[in-house]
Amino acid sequence: MNIIRKKFKSNLKSGLTVALISLPLAVSLAVSSGSTPVAGIITAVWAGLVAAVFGGSHYNILGPTGALSGIVATYALIHGSGSLPMLTICAGIIILLAYFMRVERYLMLIPSSVIHGFTLGVAVIIGLGQLNFILGLQNMPLHESFFANIFESVKHYSEISWMVFGIFAVFLAILLLLKKFTPTVPGAIVLVPFGILLGYMSETNLIPIALQTLGSKFGNISFRLFEMPHFGFSLLLLKTSAVVALVAILETLLSAKIADGMTHTRHNERKEVFGLGVANIVSGLVGGIPATAALARTSLNIKTGANHRTSALISGVSIAIISFVLLRYFKYIPLTVIGAILVFVAIQMIEKEHFNKLWQYERTGYFIALLVAGVTVVYDPVFGILLGVVVSLLIFVDRISHGHYKVRISKMDEGMIDREFGENIKVSNKKAQVLQYSFRGKLCYINGRAHVERFEGHLKKYKTIILRLGEIHFIDTDGIEALDEIIDLVEARGQQVLLSGVEQKNLFLFEKLSKGYKKLKTKGYIFKKVENALAFLLKQK
């Protein structure tokens, strides 16, 4: 009991702080997802509580997020907001299937450049998706295409309310200034009360500004922790659920990984995926929308002193209590203020330091990130991720295909006189009798040809070549064939070939498949270490 009391006391501040920032964000992101403010609160409460109990991270905070809002909004536009709980349930089931199939270990192999590109694309979708709120445009025709909606907004430029845009600009500027000068104070907590006051004054004609509010768009907003979901099924539901599940797993594990770095702890990856799946199923059953871990809220949770999952439990309960007391006033929040909060969220999603690092140290990754962002915005988020992974894999394979090596050349009476390593071999002008050629990393179907070509075009003037195999971490049958081809090629030129450093784990393949290995073993030309091979050559001399 004392331990429970201690955990509660040490996590009370962080739990309350996260609840205060989660409430306006849950409302805003639910609206951005094409759902209702109440559905956002239901999601933040139930998904947050369930994930805290069943998840594998002590710090992750689950709820509606920007990463999912664009995907969910497109689905809601076609099928209506009432279809989102069923989408959430299906996504949760797919996440659990991924858990049982251990898919998460493969998803975490996606390059960071692809993840940053996807996040940038989502940020653009969120930011531009608020144009109608920002510009005071009402009753705009809605289209399935993101760019069609943007074009629709631009077409009605004559209806823009510059007063509404001015309010948006002021609120966004304050949010950015608070982030810069008081980063420990969440700006949404500070500005939402002023937004409520502004909306109330507008609706009661205390100020001569007509502002569209949550109440005028969604009607009366009353507190509920359950809404009966609508159950239905379609092929599009299955496809979108799979997309939501993929993004949710990636975002949640990425958030947990970053939280580990901030706290020097280690989350249980398996449990975190399981908790995410259960949280989404429960969220859907009670009328919520898809949820994933929110990095900004998770970071705030850590920075305000959280040290246990108790903080997420306190946050979930606190959101319910605060909503019960204050939700009736949220109907006065102007949609332009919601737009300011969401544009601020989009700006915060753009990880400028990561793009700077990519530009300075990995220019290829930088352009892959931009490609993924562009495809995410123009076409489809998952296609953007898949395209980024394929391009990254092709670049990786191309780099491996060069066949990394290390070369040392020596004279029998002087020892080593030159060495080099890398991908492109250079012919040394120094006279030597012995060349040591080390295969580095992998010797397989990808790079075996590159090694063979080096021996075909260079390395002809040495009396003896020692092929060092000790740095091979992986070899396949194609690698064995490449090695045999090198041995035959070198011996056909009258050069002597020795082998050294065959790893025990690779010995079976050599014994069963390599004709060259068997031939050299018969001659006594196989050595455990290169030093043994050099000693053998000295004796021959």
N, C-alpha and C positions, 0 to 999 in steps of 0.2 A: 504493500500500500504506500509506503514511504517513497518507493522508487517511482510509482505512478504520479504521486504528488510532486515529486522533484521534476519529472519530465514535463508535467503540465506547467509548472511555474516557469521553467527555463525556456519553454516554447510559446508561452502566452503572447508575448509581445510580437514575435514574428507571425504567429497565426492570425492575430487581429489585424496586423498591418497588411498581410497578404489578402485577407478578406476585404478590406476597405478598397484595395486597388482592383481586386478580382471582380467585384460587383459591377462597377461601371464598364469594365472591359468585357465581361460576360454579356452584358446588355448590348454593348456596341457591336461586338463580334457576331452575336446572334443575328442582329439586324443586318449586318454585312453579309451574313450567310443566307439571307432570304428567309429567316425564321422570325420568331417573335421574341421580345425582351424576356418574357417569362420562361421560354424554352432555354434561353441562355443561362438563367439563374438555376433552373432545374439541373442543367448539365454541370454547372460549376459545383453545385452542392453534392449531387449523387456520384458523379464521376470522380470528383476530388476525394470523397470519403471512401469509396470502394477501392480506388487505386492506393490510397494510404494504407488500407488494411492488407490488400493482397499483393501490392507491388514490391519491387526489389530495391527501390531507392528511398533513402530517408529524406530526400530533399525535393524531389520532383513535385510540381503542382500541376494537376490536370484540370482542363476546362476547355471551352471554345478557344480556338486559336486562329491567327491569320493564315497559317500554313494550309488550313483546310477550307477557309471561308470561300475562296474562289470556286473550288470544286463543288462544294455543297450548294453554293448560290446558283450555279448553273443547273444543278439537278432540281433544286426547289423551283426554279423558273419554269421548268418543263412540267413537273408533277405536282407542284404546290408544296407549301411549307408543311402540310399535314403528312407528307410522305417521308419526312426526314427521320422520325423515330425508327421506321422500318429500315431505312438506310443505315442508321446507327447500329441497329441490332445485327444486320448482315455483316457490317464491317467488323463488329466485335467477334462474330463467329469465325470470320476469315482470319482474324488476328489469332484466335485460339488454334485454328488449324495450322497457322504458321508456327505457333508455339510448339505444337506436337511434332511438327516436321523439322523443328530447329532451323527455320528459315532465317532467323535473325542473325545468325553468324555469317551468312552470305551477304545480307543487306548491309552490314557494317563494313564490307569490303568496297563499297561504293566510294570513289575518290572524293576528297573534301572539295575539290574544285566543282564537281557536279552538284554537291549539296549546296554550296554557296551560290551557284548559278540558279538553282531551283528557288532558293530563298529570295534572291534578287527578283526573279520573275514574279513570285507571289507578292512581294512588296509592291511591285509596279501595278499588279492587278488590284490590290487593296486600295492603293492610293488613287489611281484613276477611277476606280469603281465608286468613289464618293463624289464624283462631279455634280450629280444632281443635288445632293445635300449641300455641297459647298456653294453652289451657284444659285440655290433657291429655286431650282426647277422642279415643278410638280406635275404629276400625272403623265409622265413621259411613257411612250410605248416601249415595252421591253422585248428584247430579242435574245435568242440563244447565244449568238456570237458576242464576245466581249467587245470587239471593235465596232460592231454594229450599234451597241449601246453607247459607246463613246461618240460615234458619229451622230447618233440621234441627239445627244446632249449638245454637241457643237452646232447642229442645225438650228437649235432653238436659242441661239446666242442673244437674240433680241429680247428674250424673256428673262434674261439674267437679272437677279437682284443684287446690285453692287453693295447694298447695305448688308445683306446676308453674307456676301463674300467678305466684307470688311470684318464682320464679327468672327467668321472663321479664321481670318488672317491674324486677328488679335489673339484669339485663344491658342492657335498653333504657335505663335511667337512666344507667348507666355510659357507654354509647355516646353519649348526648346530652351528658353532662358532658365527655367527651373531645373531642367536636366543638366545644364551647364554649370550653374552657380550653386544649386542645392541638390546634388544628385541623390542624396539620401531621402529626399521628400518626393514621393510620387506625385507628379503634376495633376493626374486625373482626380486624386482625392481633393486637391485644393480647388480645382476649377469646376467640378460638377455642381457644388452648391451654388456657385455664381451662375452657372448655366440654368439651373432650376429656377433661380430668382428671375433671370432674364426672360425665360419662357413664360413664367407666371405673369410677369408684368406685361408681356406681349398679349397673352390670352385675355387678360382683364383690361386691356386697353390703357394701361398706365403709361405705356410708351407707344409712340406712333410707328411701330415696326411690326409687320406681320411675319411671324416666324412659324414654320411648320415644326411641330413637336412630336415626340413619341406618342403622346395621347391623340393628337389629330390624325396620325397615321395608323395607329393600332387600336384606337379606342381606349376604354378604361383598362388600366393595367392593375390587376389585383394579384396578391400573393398566392401562389400555389406551388406545391412540391410534387404534384402529379397531374398529368394530362393524359387522357386515354389515347394511345397511339392508334394510327390507322394502319392496318395490316394489308399488304398487297405485294405482288411480285411481278417483276419484268426482267428481261435480259439486261436492260440499261441499269436496273437496280444492282444486278450482280456485278456488272462491269465497274460502275461507280463505287460500289462497296469495296472492290478489290483495290481501286486507286486510293480510296480513303484509308484502307488498312495499311497499304504500303507506306503512304506518307506519315501516318500516325506512328507506325513502328520506328521509322527513321527519325522523326522529330523527337520522339520520347527517348530513344536510346542516345541520341546526340545530346539532348538536354541532360540526361543522367551522367553521360561521360564528362560534360563540361562541369557539372556539379561536383563530380569526383575530383576534378582538377582544382576546383576552388576550395574543397574541404580536405583534400588528401585522404579520401576514403575510396572504397570500391563498392559499387552497387552490384546486385545479383541480376545479371542480364536476363536470365531465364524467367525469374519471378516477375521482373518488370514488364516483360511482354505478356505474361499470363494476367497480371493485374490490369494491364491496358485493355486486353480483350474482355475481361469480366466487367470492367468499368463502362465500356461502350455498350455492352449488352444491357446492363442495368439502366444506363442513361436512356437507351431507346425504349425500354419497357415502361419507364415512368414519363415518357414524352419529351425526352431531351434530344440533343443533336450530337454529332460526332465530337469526340474530345481527344486531345493529345496533350502531352506535357508542354507547358509554356515556359520557354527559356527565361523571359523577362521576369515572370512571377517566381520562377524557381530561384533565379539570382537574387531577387529581393528577399525571398525566404531565407536564403543563406546570409545575406548581408545584415539582416535584422536579428540574427542570433539563433536561428533554428539549428538544432543538433539531433533531431529525431523526427520520425514520421508523425509524432504527436502534433507538430506544428500544422501539417496538412489537415489533420482531423479537426483541430481547433478552427482552422480557416473555413472548412466546409460547414461546420455548425454555426459559426459566426455569420457567414453569408446568409444562411437561412434566417437567423434572428434579425440581422440588419434589414433584410428584405421584408420581413414581416412588419417591421416598424416603419420603414422609410419608402418602400416600393411605390406607395400611392403618390409620392411626390415626384417620382422619376418620369411620370407622364409629361411633366413640364420641360424636360430637357430638349432644347432645340436640336433638330437634326443636323444643323450646321456645326453644333458643338460635338455631336457624335462623329461628324466628318473630320473635325480637327483631331479628335482622339485617335481615330483610325489612321489618318495620314501620319500622325506622330508615331503610331505603332509601326507603320510601314517604313518610316525613316529609320527607326531603331532596328528593324530587321536587316537593313543593309549593313553588312559587316565590312566597313571600309578598310580596317586594318588587314583583314584577310586578302582583300583584293590588292592592297598595296604590296603585301608579301608575294602574292602570285606574280604581280607585274615585275617586281625586282628580281625574284629568284626562280620563277617557273612560268615564263611567258606563255608557254603552251597551255598550261592549266588555266591561265587568265582568259585566254580566248575560248577555251572549252566552257568555262563558266558563263561567258557572254552568250555563247551559242545555246546553252541550256536555258538561260534566262529568256532569250528571244523566242525559242520554241515553246517554252512554258506559257508565255504571254500570247503568242500568235496562234498556237495550235492546241497543245495539250500538255499538262504538267508531267504525266507519267511518260509520254513519248519523249519529252525533253530529258527526263532522267535516263531513260533507256538509250537514247541517242548519245548522251554524254558518256554513259558507261561504255558503249560500243566504241566510240571514238577514242576514249582513254585507253581501252584495252588494245585497240589496234596500234596506238602509239607505243604502248608498253611492249607489245609483241615485236614491233619494229626495233625497239632499242635492244631487246634481248637477242634478236636475230643476228646482230653483229658479232655475237660470240666473244665474250670477254676473256682475256687471256693475260698471262704474265710470262715474260721471256727473260732468261739469263743466259749469257754466253760466256764461255771460259776457255782458257788454255790449260792444258794438263799441268804445266810447270808453274803457272802464275795464279791459278784460281780464276774467280769471276773477274771479267774486265768490262762488262757492259750489261745493262738490263733495261727493260721497258715494259709497260703494261697499258691496257686500254682496249680499244676496238680496232683501230687501223694500224697495222704493223708497219714498221719502218726497217729497211735493210741496213744493218750496221756495216760500216766499212772496215771495222777492226777484224783482224785475222784471228780466228779461234777454231778449236777442234770440236768443242762440245756445246750443244744448245739444249737448255732445259725449257720445255714448253709446258706451262701450267694451264689446264682448262679451269675456268673460274665460274662458280655458280651452277649453271645447268648445261648439260650436254644432251640435246634432245632434237626433236623434229624441227623446232623453230630455228636453232642456230647451228646445227651440225654442218650444214653446207658451208657456212662462213668459215669454220675451222678448216674444212677440207680445201677450200679455195686458197687459204694462206699457204698451205703446203704445196699446192699446185703452182703458185706464182712466185713464191719466195722460199727461203730456208733450204736452198739446194747446196750451199757450199760447205756445210758442216759435216764432219766425218761421222759424228755420233749425235743422235737426237734422243733425249730422255723425255718421255711423255709423262708428266706429273698429273696424277688423277686425284690427289688428296683433297683438292678444293672443290671437287664436284659434289654438290648437295643433292642433285637429282639427275638421273640418267634413264632414258627409255630405250626401246629396241632400235629406234632411228639413231640414237646417240651411239649405240653399240656398232651399228653399221657404218656410221661416219668414222669411228675410231678404227675399225677394220680397214676401211678404205685408205685412211692415212698411213697405217702400218704397211699395207701393200704398196702404196705409192712411194714411200720413203725407201723401202727395201728394193724396189725395182730400180731405183737410182743408185743402188750400191751403198747406201748409207746404213749404218747400224742403228737399230731401234731398241731402247730399253723402256720398261714401264716401272713406275714407282707409285706407292701410296694408294693402292686400291682399298677403298673403305670396305669394312666387313659387311655393311648393309647392301653394298653393290656387288659383292663377290659372287653371289648366286647367278646374277645375270651374266657376268663375264664367263663363269665356268660353263654355263649352259648354252650361251648364244654366240660368244665371240670366238671366231676362228683365229683371229690375230692373237688374242690373249693365249689361247691354247698353244699356238705355234711358238710364241715367245717363252711360254712356260717350259716347253720341251727343251728349248735352248738354254734355259737357266737365266733368262733375261727379265725376270719379274723380281722386284725388290720392294721391301717394306717401306724404306725411306730413300730419298734421293742421295743421302750421304753414302748409303750402302752401294748404290749404283756407281757413284764416283769412285769409291774405293775399289770396286770391281774393275773399272777402267784403268786405274793406276796399276793394278796388278797385271793387266793385259799389256801395258806399256813396258 
